Structure formats: C-alpha cells, structure tokens
C-alpha cells in the first residue's frame, strides 16, 4: 500500500500490478503568499526557502518535478504536516509550499492569502499492488476479497486513516509513468 509514485516505480522496476486504490485523486498545488510580488512562477522558487515534507513525499516530488536542473531547486525547510506548511508560508517563514488542493481550500477559505504558482495534474491515489510471484488468478482473488463486504470491514481502520472511503479497482494505466517522479530520489533510479 503506497502512493502513486512508488506504485509506478514498482510497476516499472519490479513488474507489480496495482490491485485496488483509494477513490479520490491527488492534486497538488505550489503556492506563495498573494502579496509576494517577487515570485510569479514556480521556477522562481529555485534557491529559495520552501516549506515542504522531506522527499520522497509525493507533494514534494510533484513540485521538484518542475525543475530540470537538480542544482537549481528550492531549498526545502522540512515541515511535518500540511497545515504546518501552510502556516509557515502565511507567517513568512518560507516563500512557498506544496499542498494537496483540498488542504489549500480548507486553509485559505477566503482565497485571499495564497496564490497558486503551479497545479500538478491529477494522479490516482494510494494503492495496493502485487508482484509477479503472485499469479494473476490469485491477484484477482485478493482484489475481490479486499473489495468485498468482509474486506471493507478488515480495512476499515486503514481507510479511516487515509480517506474513510471504500477502495475501488485500480488499473496499471493510471500509474504508468508515475515512477518518474522518483528520478532524482536517492535509491530509486
């Protein structure tokens, strides 16, 4: 059970197959304070302090994917929690951050404090995958079991931690290429 970048990486490197996923897509945005007139586009964050989770956090990876030169990336001030990252920018501790779109909407209800510099394309949510040592017929049974009423009961605590919604079937096409987000991460390429 992991995020889309790791599922995409496992598909490419370990021939895994995504089985089931959480239903809602991930959409990340990179923001700065609306009154920051010096920063008008994401590339201008290079070399500047950005509050973000440590890589390989998915949000941080989506932000870093917009920088072609690994020597010209933002300086990441490691922050734990989306609300903490938002508040750090609001308080001027950092010039920007990356957030799930839902968290930006929650924290900036009036839409008067933050300005979006970049919105990443929607990605599928976290998923369970299975490796090639598990035959396709067994993968189908695992998928069916996890999607069943009994499977929902067994996974209730896990789903409650992440989304509280039922799992849905996942497809390899959704996760194809997402492992590329890990290209500059230590140990993955």
Secondary structure, DSSP 8 states (H G I E B T S, - for coil): -B-HHHHHHHHHHH--EEEEEESS-B-EEEEEETT--S--SGGGGTTSEEEE--TT-HHHHHHHTT-S-TTS--EEEE--SHHHHHHHHHTTSSSEEEEEHHHHHHH-TTS-SEEEEEE---B---EEEE-TTS-HHHHHHHHHHHHSHHHHHHTHHHHHHHTSS-EEE--HHHHTTGGGGGTTSTTT-
